[in-house]
Amino acid sequence: MADHDLGRASAQATWIPAGRRRAGTPRGRTTSGYGRLRWSAATLAALVLGALVVPAVLGGGDLVDYDSVRLAPSPAHPFGTDSGGRDLLVQSLAGLRISLLVAAVSAVVSTVLGSLVGAVAGAVGGWTDRLLMRAVDTVNSVPHLLLGIVIVALYRGSLGAVMLSIALTHWTTVARIVRAEVLSLRERPYIDAAVAGGSTRMRILRRHLLPAVVPQAALSAVLLVPHAVWHETALSFLGLGLPPHLASIGNILGDGREAVLLGAWWIVAFPSLLLVATTLAVSGLAATWRDRVVPRRRSELAL
């Protein structure tokens, strides 16, 4: 047998299908991806479950008790108490629930708006595409946080204004991703067949293009959630987001700025760690989803 035949036979013998590996070989990308997915899903599920259950079971977390002001962490109060004597664990989990709700609603609204703009721009083309892309460039030219501050300043203390400010400042990225995907899909043979069969642009957009970009749009929504959580936290920390009577990580951190100078470091430390853990969990889920659902070449181009 010739040398090249031996090399070919050796390559065929050692070839392993995608997603499988030999026993005893080092764990590769697939296994580590599953590990990251399990860790992220478990962490996020625990945080969400705690945010939903703990405040409801323990209760009383929003009651002011001046006899328990700024108590250090203890078995009775694992996160300690804040400057009003309220249990910081209950307050932090209740704030996380509000932050996740605001972020989820904002991400969905932003994704729907961006998907519609991107799909119409890519499917119609021409002056419509140019006009919509110039609108995207105009919104991107203004810093998102600054634009969000302007929006919430008009309706200060409104939960709807906070959601609207996040949604109206984060739809442009989704619009660009969906537009690029639609432009790629327009070159596919089945789109040419639909055009040749007499389908209108709106029918092609509704029946072929929009269903094809749903995975990209859903992934964009998940990726927007941690960013929206930080955006809401920043607005509340500056006193422009959620009203003070609503529990929010940003409100807790804002109230704890002066307490740190008095030695009550836990008022800032534990809510911050909870916020970081939530962000890492959601980002890990999104990254694993991106690596497995979206082809690597497209994910790298999107980044």
C-alpha positions as CSV (number, residue, x, y, z in Angstrom):
1,M,0.0,0.0,0.0
2,A,1.3,3.4,-0.9
3,D,2.3,6.0,1.7
4,H,-0.6,8.3,0.8
5,D,-3.0,5.4,1.1
6,L,-1.7,4.6,4.6
7,G,-2.1,8.2,5.6
8,R,-5.6,8.3,4.3
9,A,-6.5,5.1,6.2
10,S,-4.9,6.4,9.3
11,A,-6.9,9.7,9.0
12,Q,-10.1,7.7,8.5
13,A,-9.4,5.5,11.5
14,T,-8.8,8.4,13.8
15,W,-11.6,10.6,12.6
16,I,-14.2,11.3,15.3
17,P,-17.7,12.7,14.4
18,A,-18.6,16.2,15.6
19,G,-19.9,16.2,19.2
20,R,-18.2,12.9,20.1
21,R,-14.8,12.0,21.5
22,R,-12.9,8.9,22.4
23,A,-12.8,7.7,25.9
24,G,-9.8,8.8,27.8
25,T,-9.0,11.8,25.5
26,P,-8.8,15.2,27.1
27,R,-12.1,17.0,27.4
28,G,-12.6,19.3,24.5
29,R,-14.8,22.2,23.6
30,T,-18.0,20.1,23.5
31,T,-17.7,18.8,27.1
32,S,-16.6,22.1,28.5
33,G,-19.5,23.8,26.7
34,Y,-21.9,21.4,28.4
35,G,-20.2,22.1,31.7
36,R,-20.5,25.8,31.2
37,L,-24.2,25.4,30.2
38,R,-25.0,23.4,33.3
39,W,-23.2,25.8,35.6
40,S,-24.9,28.9,34.1
41,A,-28.3,27.3,34.0
42,A,-28.0,26.1,37.6
43,T,-26.7,29.4,38.9
44,L,-29.4,31.4,37.1
45,A,-32.2,29.1,38.2
46,A,-31.1,29.3,41.8
47,L,-30.9,33.1,41.6
48,V,-34.3,33.5,40.0
49,L,-35.9,30.9,42.3
50,G,-34.4,32.8,45.3
51,A,-35.6,36.1,44.0
52,L,-39.2,34.7,43.6
53,V,-39.4,32.6,46.8
54,V,-37.2,34.1,49.5
55,P,-38.9,37.5,49.7
56,A,-42.3,35.9,49.6
57,V,-41.5,33.3,52.3
58,L,-39.5,35.5,54.7
59,G,-41.4,38.8,54.1
60,G,-40.8,41.8,56.2
61,G,-37.7,42.7,54.3
62,D,-39.0,46.1,53.5
63,L,-40.0,46.9,57.1
64,V,-37.8,49.6,58.8
65,D,-36.3,48.5,62.1
66,Y,-34.0,51.2,63.6
67,D,-33.0,48.7,66.3
68,S,-31.2,46.6,63.7
69,V,-29.5,49.3,61.7
70,R,-26.3,48.2,59.8
71,L,-25.9,44.9,61.5
72,A,-23.0,42.8,60.2
73,P,-23.7,39.5,58.4
74,S,-24.9,36.8,60.8
75,P,-26.9,33.5,60.8
76,A,-30.0,35.7,61.4
77,H,-29.1,38.1,58.6
78,P,-26.8,36.3,56.1
79,F,-26.2,39.6,54.1
80,G,-26.5,41.8,57.2
81,T,-28.9,44.8,57.4
82,D,-29.0,48.1,55.6
83,S,-29.2,51.7,57.0
84,G,-32.9,51.2,57.7
85,G,-32.5,47.9,59.5
86,R,-34.0,45.9,56.7
87,D,-32.7,42.4,55.9
88,L,-30.3,42.9,53.0
89,L,-30.7,39.4,51.6
90,V,-34.4,39.8,51.2
91,Q,-33.9,43.3,49.8
92,S,-31.2,42.1,47.3
93,L,-33.3,39.2,46.0
94,A,-36.4,41.4,45.7
95,G,-34.3,44.0,43.8
96,L,-32.9,41.3,41.6
97,R,-36.4,40.2,40.7
98,I,-37.3,43.7,39.7
99,S,-34.1,44.2,37.7
100,L,-34.6,40.9,35.8
101,L,-38.2,41.8,35.0
102,V,-37.2,45.2,33.7
103,A,-34.3,43.8,31.7
104,A,-36.4,41.0,30.2
105,V,-39.3,43.2,29.1
106,S,-36.8,45.8,27.7
107,A,-34.9,43.1,25.9
108,V,-38.0,41.7,24.3
109,V,-39.3,45.1,23.2
110,S,-35.9,46.1,21.9
111,T,-35.5,42.8,20.0
112,V,-38.9,43.1,18.4
113,L,-38.3,46.7,17.3
114,G,-34.8,45.9,16.0
115,S,-35.9,42.8,14.2
116,L,-38.7,44.6,12.3
117,V,-36.4,47.5,11.3
118,G,-33.6,45.2,10.2
119,A,-35.8,42.8,8.4
120,V,-37.6,45.6,6.5
121,A,-34.3,47.3,5.6
122,G,-32.7,44.1,4.3
123,A,-35.8,42.8,2.5
124,V,-36.9,46.1,0.8
125,G,-33.5,47.7,0.2
126,G,-33.1,50.9,-1.8
127,W,-33.9,54.2,-0.2
128,T,-35.8,52.4,2.6
129,D,-32.7,50.6,3.6
130,R,-30.6,53.7,3.5
131,L,-33.1,55.7,5.5
132,L,-33.5,53.1,8.2
133,M,-29.7,52.6,8.5
134,R,-29.2,56.4,8.8
135,A,-31.7,56.3,11.7
136,V,-29.7,53.5,13.3
137,D,-26.5,55.6,12.9
138,T,-28.2,58.6,14.4
139,V,-29.3,56.6,17.5
140,N,-25.8,55.1,17.8
141,S,-24.1,58.5,17.7
142,V,-25.6,59.4,21.1
143,P,-24.2,57.5,24.2
144,H,-26.8,55.0,25.3
145,L,-26.7,56.0,29.0
146,L,-27.0,59.7,28.2
147,L,-30.0,59.1,26.0
148,G,-31.5,56.9,28.7
149,I,-31.0,59.6,31.3
150,V,-32.8,62.1,29.0
151,I,-35.8,59.7,28.6
152,V,-36.2,58.8,32.3
153,A,-35.7,62.5,33.3
154,L,-39.0,63.3,31.5
155,Y,-40.9,60.7,33.6
156,R,-38.8,60.4,36.7
157,G,-39.6,57.4,38.9
158,S,-41.7,55.6,36.3
159,L,-41.1,51.9,35.8
160,G,-42.4,52.2,32.2
161,A,-40.0,55.0,31.5
162,V,-37.0,52.9,32.6
163,M,-38.1,50.0,30.3
164,L,-38.7,52.4,27.4
165,S,-35.3,54.1,27.9
166,I,-33.5,50.7,27.7
167,A,-35.5,49.4,24.8
168,L,-35.1,52.6,22.7
169,T,-31.3,52.7,23.2
170,H,-30.5,49.0,22.5
171,W,-32.5,48.1,19.4
172,T,-29.9,49.3,16.9
173,T,-27.5,46.3,17.4
174,V,-30.4,43.9,16.8
175,A,-31.4,45.8,13.7
176,R,-27.9,45.5,12.2
177,I,-27.6,41.8,12.9
178,V,-31.0,41.0,11.5
179,R,-30.4,43.1,8.4
180,A,-27.1,41.3,7.7
181,E,-28.8,38.0,8.1
182,V,-31.7,39.0,5.7
183,L,-29.2,40.2,3.1
184,S,-27.5,36.9,3.3
185,L,-30.8,35.0,3.0
186,R,-31.8,37.0,-0.1
187,E,-29.1,35.2,-2.1
188,R,-30.5,31.8,-1.3
189,P,-32.0,29.7,-4.1
190,Y,-35.3,29.2,-2.4
191,I,-35.8,33.0,-2.2
192,D,-35.1,33.2,-6.0
193,A,-37.7,30.5,-6.5
194,A,-40.3,32.4,-4.5
195,V,-39.6,35.6,-6.5
196,A,-39.9,33.6,-9.7
197,G,-43.2,32.2,-8.5
198,G,-44.7,35.6,-8.1
199,S,-44.4,36.1,-4.3
200,T,-44.4,39.7,-3.2
201,R,-41.7,41.2,-1.0
202,M,-44.0,41.3,2.0
203,R,-45.0,37.7,1.5
204,I,-41.3,36.7,1.2
205,L,-40.5,38.7,4.3
206,R,-43.4,37.1,6.3
207,R,-43.1,33.5,5.1
208,H,-39.3,33.1,4.6
209,L,-37.1,35.8,6.0
210,L,-38.6,36.5,9.4
211,P,-38.9,32.8,10.5
212,A,-35.3,32.3,9.4
213,V,-33.9,35.2,11.6
214,V,-35.8,34.1,14.7
215,P,-32.8,32.2,16.2
216,Q,-30.6,35.3,15.7
217,A,-33.2,37.6,17.2
218,A,-33.8,35.3,20.2
219,L,-30.1,35.1,20.8
220,S,-29.8,38.9,20.7
221,A,-32.6,39.2,23.2
222,V,-30.8,36.9,25.7
223,L,-27.5,38.8,25.1
224,L,-29.3,42.1,25.9
225,V,-30.6,40.9,29.3
226,P,-27.4,41.3,31.3
227,H,-26.7,44.7,29.6
228,A,-30.2,45.9,30.4
229,V,-29.7,44.8,34.1
230,W,-26.6,47.0,34.3
231,H,-28.3,49.8,32.5
232,E,-31.3,49.8,35.0
233,T,-28.9,49.5,37.9
234,A,-26.9,52.5,36.7
235,L,-30.1,54.6,36.3
236,S,-31.4,53.6,39.7
237,F,-28.0,54.2,41.3
238,L,-28.0,57.8,39.9
239,G,-31.5,58.3,41.4
240,L,-33.1,58.5,37.9
241,G,-34.4,55.0,37.6
242,L,-36.9,53.1,39.8
243,P,-38.7,55.0,42.6
244,P,-37.1,54.5,46.1
245,H,-40.0,52.4,47.4
246,L,-39.3,49.7,44.8
247,A,-36.5,47.3,45.7
248,S,-33.7,47.6,43.2
249,I,-30.0,46.7,43.2
250,G,-29.2,50.2,42.0
251,N,-31.3,51.8,44.8
252,I,-29.5,49.5,47.4
253,L,-26.1,50.5,46.1
254,G,-27.1,54.2,46.0
255,D,-28.2,54.0,49.6
256,G,-25.1,52.2,50.7
257,R,-22.6,54.7,49.5
258,E,-22.5,56.6,52.7
259,A,-22.7,53.4,54.8
260,V,-19.4,52.2,53.4
261,L,-17.7,55.1,55.0
262,L,-19.2,54.0,58.4
263,G,-17.7,50.5,58.0
264,A,-20.9,48.8,56.6
265,W,-19.1,47.3,53.6
266,W,-21.6,44.5,53.2
267,I,-24.4,46.8,52.1
268,V,-22.5,47.3,48.8
269,A,-20.5,44.1,48.6
270,F,-23.2,41.4,48.7
271,P,-25.7,43.1,46.3
272,S,-22.8,43.8,43.9
273,L,-21.7,40.1,44.0
274,L,-25.3,39.0,43.4
275,L,-25.5,41.3,40.4
276,V,-22.2,40.0,39.0
277,A,-23.3,36.4,39.5
278,T,-26.5,37.0,37.6
279,T,-24.7,38.7,34.8
280,L,-22.2,35.9,34.4
281,A,-24.9,33.2,34.5
282,V,-27.0,34.9,31.8
283,S,-23.9,35.6,29.7
284,G,-22.7,32.0,30.0
285,L,-26.1,30.7,28.8
286,A,-26.1,33.1,25.9
287,A,-22.5,32.3,24.9
288,T,-23.2,28.5,25.0
289,W,-26.3,29.0,22.9
290,R,-24.4,31.2,20.4
291,D,-21.7,28.5,20.0
292,R,-24.1,25.7,19.5
293,V,-27.1,27.2,17.6
294,V,-25.3,29.9,15.5
295,P,-22.5,28.8,13.2
296,R,-19.0,29.9,14.5
297,R,-18.3,32.0,11.4
298,R,-21.5,34.1,11.9
299,S,-21.0,34.5,15.6
300,E,-17.4,35.8,15.1
301,L,-18.7,38.3,12.4
302,A,-21.4,39.4,14.8
303,L,-18.9,40.1,17.5
